């Protein structure tokens, strides 16, 4: 298991049986999936959390579970969102106090994406088939349950050493991106992965430099600034780039110290990016139209947003270096993890 996700207990005294004990144990995990084989697989994976893991296969049964108990995590088959009842269940699960909702897209249907992205509760979508899904599922579940959000190390094999660089002048962005591409090639990952990594890093750095900064009233303060002009970065304006590879994933992490990116902005931009026929589809030539997020999403296997409101935004792009791209419009996993600011706390 990856560093930061290792170990079983959560300190709450819940047992670790998969489907044992009373149904829908309070504080446990509820799996709602039509296929019994998949239910059992997910139960085995999430049994490592040491929480009670229960399963059912219909929206009605899941609703009854939510009425009777208070699970900490609900895992849903995306096909259940095809009905208003399923959408209502997902929204209810995601809005329940101290709960989270995780959607599994098991068949990789691109036609499902516009509908799924229109679901208000969709903030955690996992796409990969088994056995890769086991890695993503366990990490995502533990982050949701433990509220331990930050760091690319969680997605890599234990021992992978990240390279970290701090950007102290906006004009050095291009040089930092070029250095990343050189390092990726040195690792033997090839020109295709090097090109993707440079595109991802450049877009994320640009967002952190120009879209993230806000003034004391929370208004964007750098969004209209020329994108290649020099600007010394001091205090909160410094931006950090980290990257590492464990032979499975190349992880690229960019973080700023503003925490101004919000869940609705992410979902709106990604929704337009995947909805090819929508009238409000992203206009790639218009500044601030979500171009960066859409391009990054299309380049990586898994896109993760870790947000501490008013304090920090960390975006992690995972590029699978083991396989060729899955087509011209690949469907990627994504997560939006939000850590709300404590009342009265300073940035």
C-alpha positions as CSV (number, residue, x, y, z in Angstrom):
1,X,0.0,0.0,0.0
2,X,1.1,3.5,-0.7
3,X,2.7,5.7,1.9
4,X,0.1,7.7,3.7
5,X,-2.6,5.1,3.1
6,X,-1.0,2.2,4.9
7,X,-2.6,0.6,7.9
8,X,-6.1,-0.5,8.8
9,X,-7.8,1.1,11.7
10,X,-9.5,4.5,11.8
11,X,-9.8,4.6,15.6
12,X,-13.6,4.2,15.5
13,X,-13.9,0.7,16.7
14,X,-15.8,-0.6,13.7
15,X,-15.1,-4.1,12.6
16,X,-13.6,-5.2,9.3
17,X,-16.0,-7.8,8.0
18,X,-17.1,-7.8,4.3
19,X,-20.8,-8.1,4.4
20,X,-20.9,-9.5,8.0
21,X,-22.9,-8.3,10.9
22,X,-26.0,-6.1,10.7
23,X,-26.7,-4.5,7.4
24,X,-25.5,-0.9,6.7
25,X,-23.5,-0.5,9.8
26,X,-23.4,3.0,11.2
27,X,-20.2,4.7,10.2
28,X,-19.4,2.0,7.6
29,X,-19.4,1.7,3.8
30,X,-22.3,1.0,1.6
31,X,-21.7,-0.4,-1.9
32,X,-24.6,-0.1,-4.4
33,X,-23.9,-2.1,-7.6
34,X,-26.0,-4.2,-9.9
35,X,-23.4,-7.0,-10.3
36,X,-22.9,-9.3,-7.4
37,X,-19.4,-10.3,-8.5
38,X,-18.4,-6.6,-8.5
39,X,-20.0,-6.2,-5.1
40,X,-17.8,-8.9,-3.7
41,X,-14.7,-7.5,-5.3
42,X,-15.3,-4.0,-3.9
43,X,-16.1,-5.5,-0.5
44,X,-12.7,-7.3,-0.5
45,X,-10.8,-4.1,-1.5
46,X,-12.5,-1.8,1.0
47,X,-12.3,-4.4,3.8
48,X,-8.8,-3.0,4.3
49,X,-10.3,0.1,5.8
50,X,-11.4,-2.0,8.8
51,X,-14.9,-0.6,8.4
52,X,-18.1,-2.6,8.0
53,X,-18.7,-3.0,4.2
54,X,-22.3,-3.8,3.1
55,X,-23.7,-4.2,-0.4
56,X,-27.1,-4.0,-2.2
57,X,-28.1,-3.8,-5.9
58,X,-31.0,-1.4,-6.1
59,X,-31.6,2.2,-5.4
60,X,-34.6,1.4,-3.3
61,X,-32.5,-0.9,-1.1
62,X,-29.8,1.7,-0.8
63,X,-32.3,4.4,0.2
64,X,-33.6,2.1,2.9
65,X,-30.1,1.7,4.2
66,X,-29.6,5.4,4.3
67,X,-32.9,5.8,6.2
68,X,-31.8,3.3,8.8
69,X,-28.1,4.0,9.2
70,X,-25.4,6.6,8.5
71,X,-22.6,5.2,6.3
72,X,-19.4,7.3,6.0
73,X,-19.0,6.3,2.3
74,X,-21.4,5.3,-0.4
75,X,-20.0,3.6,-3.6
76,X,-22.4,3.7,-6.5
77,X,-22.5,2.0,-9.9
78,X,-22.8,4.9,-12.5
79,X,-25.7,3.1,-14.2
80,X,-27.8,3.7,-11.2
81,X,-27.7,7.4,-12.1
82,X,-29.7,6.9,-15.2
83,X,-32.9,7.5,-13.2
84,X,-34.1,10.5,-11.1
85,X,-34.2,8.1,-8.1
86,X,-30.6,7.2,-8.6
87,X,-29.5,10.9,-9.0
88,X,-31.5,11.8,-5.8
89,X,-29.7,8.9,-4.0
90,X,-26.3,10.1,-5.0
91,X,-27.1,13.7,-4.0
92,X,-28.5,12.6,-0.7
93,X,-25.4,10.4,0.0
94,X,-23.0,13.2,-0.9
95,X,-24.8,15.8,1.2
96,X,-25.2,13.7,4.3
97,X,-23.0,15.1,7.2
98,X,-19.6,13.5,7.3
99,X,-20.4,11.2,4.3
100,X,-19.0,11.0,0.8
101,X,-20.2,9.5,-2.5
102,X,-17.9,7.7,-5.0
103,X,-19.1,6.8,-8.5
104,X,-17.7,3.8,-10.4
105,X,-17.7,3.9,-14.2
106,X,-17.0,0.3,-15.0
107,X,-17.6,0.1,-18.8
108,X,-15.8,3.2,-20.0
109,X,-18.7,4.5,-22.2
110,X,-17.9,8.0,-23.5
111,X,-21.6,8.7,-24.1
112,X,-22.2,8.5,-20.4
113,X,-19.9,11.4,-19.6
114,X,-22.1,14.5,-20.3
115,X,-24.9,13.0,-18.3
116,X,-22.6,12.1,-15.4
117,X,-21.0,15.5,-15.3
118,X,-24.4,17.1,-15.0
119,X,-25.0,15.3,-11.7
120,X,-24.4,17.8,-8.9
121,X,-23.0,15.1,-6.6
122,X,-20.3,13.9,-9.0
123,X,-17.0,14.8,-7.4
124,X,-15.4,11.3,-7.3
125,X,-15.4,9.3,-10.5
126,X,-13.2,6.2,-11.0
127,X,-13.0,4.7,-14.4
128,X,-10.3,2.0,-14.7
129,X,-11.1,-1.7,-14.9
130,X,-9.7,-4.3,-12.5
131,X,-7.0,-4.8,-11.3
132,X,-6.0,-1.1,-11.7
133,X,-9.3,0.0,-10.1
134,X,-8.2,-1.7,-6.8
135,X,-5.4,0.8,-6.5
136,X,-7.5,3.9,-7.2
137,X,-10.5,2.7,-5.1
138,X,-8.5,2.0,-1.9
139,X,-6.6,5.3,-2.1
140,X,-9.7,7.3,-2.9
141,X,-11.8,5.7,-0.2
142,X,-9.1,6.2,2.5
143,X,-8.7,9.9,1.5
144,X,-12.4,10.4,1.8
145,X,-12.6,8.6,5.1
146,X,-9.6,10.0,6.8
147,X,-9.7,13.5,5.3
148,X,-5.9,13.2,4.6
149,X,-5.9,14.8,1.2
150,X,-2.6,16.2,0.1
151,X,0.5,14.7,-1.5
152,X,1.2,12.7,-4.7
153,X,2.9,10.1,-2.6
154,X,-0.4,8.5,-1.9
155,X,-0.8,7.4,-5.5
156,X,2.7,6.0,-6.0
157,X,4.5,2.9,-4.7
158,X,6.2,3.4,-1.3
159,X,9.7,4.8,-1.7
160,X,9.2,6.8,-4.9
161,X,11.1,10.0,-4.4
162,X,9.5,13.2,-5.7
163,X,11.5,16.0,-7.3
164,X,10.3,19.4,-6.0
165,X,10.9,22.9,-7.4
166,X,9.5,26.2,-6.2
167,X,8.7,28.9,-8.9
168,X,9.8,32.3,-7.7
169,X,9.4,34.3,-10.9
170,X,6.6,33.9,-13.4
171,X,9.0,34.2,-16.3
172,X,10.7,30.9,-15.3
173,X,7.6,28.8,-16.0
174,X,8.8,27.7,-19.4
175,X,12.2,26.7,-18.2
176,X,10.7,24.7,-15.4
177,X,8.4,22.9,-17.9
178,X,11.3,22.2,-20.2
179,X,13.3,20.7,-17.4
180,X,10.4,18.4,-16.5
181,X,10.3,17.2,-20.1
182,X,14.1,16.5,-20.1
183,X,13.8,14.5,-16.9
184,X,10.9,12.5,-18.2
185,X,13.0,11.5,-21.3
186,X,15.9,10.7,-19.0
187,X,13.7,8.2,-17.2
188,X,13.1,6.5,-20.5
189,X,9.4,7.2,-20.6
190,X,9.5,8.4,-24.3
191,X,8.7,11.5,-26.2
192,X,4.9,11.0,-26.1
193,X,4.8,11.0,-22.2
194,X,7.3,13.8,-22.2
195,X,5.0,15.9,-24.4
196,X,2.0,15.2,-22.3
197,X,3.8,15.9,-19.1
198,X,5.0,19.3,-20.4
199,X,1.5,20.2,-21.5
200,X,0.0,19.2,-18.2
201,X,2.6,21.1,-16.1
202,X,2.4,24.2,-18.2
203,X,-1.4,24.5,-17.9
204,X,-1.4,23.8,-14.2
205,X,1.4,26.3,-13.5
206,X,-0.4,28.9,-15.6
207,X,-3.6,28.3,-13.6
208,X,-1.7,28.6,-10.3
209,X,0.1,31.8,-11.5
210,X,-2.8,33.7,-13.0
211,X,-6.1,32.2,-12.0
212,X,-5.5,31.3,-8.3
213,X,-4.3,34.6,-6.9
214,X,-7.1,36.7,-5.2
215,X,-7.2,39.9,-3.3
216,X,-8.4,40.4,0.3
217,X,-12.0,40.4,-1.0
218,X,-11.6,37.1,-2.8
219,X,-11.6,38.7,-6.3
220,X,-9.1,37.5,-9.0
221,X,-6.1,39.7,-9.0
222,X,-3.9,38.3,-11.8
223,X,-6.3,36.8,-14.3
224,X,-5.8,39.6,-16.9
225,X,-2.0,39.8,-16.6
226,X,0.1,38.9,-19.7
227,X,1.0,35.2,-19.5
228,X,4.8,35.5,-20.2
229,X,5.8,38.7,-18.4
230,X,8.3,38.6,-15.5
231,X,6.8,38.8,-12.0
232,X,8.7,38.0,-8.8
233,X,6.7,35.6,-6.7
234,X,6.8,36.2,-2.9
235,X,4.8,35.0,0.0
236,X,1.5,33.3,-1.0
237,X,2.2,33.8,-4.7
238,X,5.0,31.2,-4.9
239,X,4.0,28.0,-6.8
240,X,5.4,24.5,-6.2
241,X,5.9,21.8,-8.8
242,X,6.5,18.2,-7.7
243,X,6.8,15.1,-9.9
244,X,7.7,11.5,-9.4
245,X,7.4,8.2,-11.3
246,X,7.2,4.6,-9.9
247,X,7.1,2.7,-13.2
248,X,3.3,2.7,-13.1
249,X,2.3,6.4,-13.0
250,X,4.1,9.6,-13.7
251,X,2.6,12.0,-11.1
252,X,2.7,15.7,-11.6
253,X,1.6,18.0,-8.7
254,X,1.2,21.7,-8.8
255,X,0.1,23.7,-5.7
256,X,-0.7,27.3,-4.9
257,X,-1.3,28.9,-1.5
258,X,-4.6,30.6,-2.2
259,X,-7.2,27.7,-2.2
260,X,-9.5,29.8,-4.4
261,X,-10.5,27.1,-6.9
262,X,-13.9,25.8,-6.1
263,X,-15.8,22.6,-6.8
264,X,-18.4,24.2,-9.1
265,X,-15.8,25.8,-11.4
266,X,-14.0,22.4,-11.8
267,X,-17.2,20.5,-12.6
268,X,-18.5,23.2,-15.0
269,X,-15.3,23.3,-17.0
270,X,-14.8,19.5,-17.1
271,X,-18.5,19.1,-18.1
272,X,-18.1,21.4,-21.1
273,X,-14.8,19.7,-22.0
274,X,-16.4,16.2,-22.3
275,X,-19.7,17.3,-23.8
276,X,-18.7,17.7,-27.4
277,X,-22.1,18.7,-28.7
278,X,-23.1,21.1,-26.0
279,X,-23.9,24.7,-26.9
280,X,-21.8,25.9,-24.0
281,X,-18.9,23.7,-24.9
282,X,-15.5,25.3,-23.9
283,X,-14.3,27.9,-26.5
284,X,-10.6,27.1,-26.5
285,X,-9.7,30.6,-27.8
286,X,-11.4,32.5,-24.9
287,X,-9.3,33.3,-21.8
288,X,-10.5,31.8,-18.6
289,X,-12.9,29.3,-20.4
290,X,-11.6,26.2,-18.6
291,X,-9.2,25.4,-21.4
292,X,-6.4,24.3,-19.1
293,X,-8.5,21.9,-17.0
294,X,-10.1,20.4,-20.1
295,X,-6.7,19.8,-21.8
296,X,-5.1,18.4,-18.6
297,X,-8.1,16.1,-18.1
298,X,-7.8,14.7,-21.6
299,X,-4.0,14.1,-21.2
300,X,-4.0,12.1,-18.0
301,X,-5.4,8.9,-16.5
302,X,-6.5,10.4,-13.2
303,X,-6.9,14.0,-12.3
304,X,-7.1,14.9,-8.6
305,X,-8.0,18.3,-7.0
306,X,-7.1,18.7,-3.3
307,X,-8.5,22.0,-2.0
308,X,-8.1,23.6,1.4
309,X,-10.5,26.5,1.1
310,X,-8.6,29.8,1.3
311,X,-5.3,28.2,2.0
312,X,-4.1,25.8,-0.7
313,X,-5.0,24.2,-4.0
314,X,-3.1,21.1,-5.1
315,X,-3.7,19.5,-8.5
316,X,-2.3,16.0,-9.2
317,X,-2.2,14.6,-12.7
318,X,-1.4,10.9,-13.0
319,X,-0.2,9.6,-16.4
320,X,-0.2,5.8,-16.8
321,X,3.2,5.0,-18.4
322,X,2.4,1.3,-18.8
323,X,-0.2,1.5,-21.6
324,X,-0.9,3.4,-24.8
325,X,-3.6,6.1,-24.8
326,X,-7.1,4.7,-24.9
327,X,-8.2,6.6,-27.9
328,X,-8.7,10.2,-29.1
329,X,-11.1,11.1,-26.3
330,X,-10.0,9.0,-23.3
331,X,-12.2,8.9,-20.2
332,X,-10.3,9.6,-17.0
333,X,-10.9,9.2,-13.4
334,X,-11.1,12.4,-11.3
335,X,-11.6,13.5,-7.7
336,X,-12.4,16.8,-6.0
337,X,-11.5,16.7,-2.4
338,X,-12.4,19.8,-0.3
339,X,-11.2,20.6,3.1
340,X,-13.3,23.5,4.4
341,X,-11.6,26.3,6.2
342,X,-12.2,26.4,10.0
343,X,-14.2,29.4,11.2
344,X,-12.0,32.3,12.2
345,X,-8.8,30.7,10.8
346,X,-6.4,32.8,8.9
347,X,-5.0,31.8,5.5
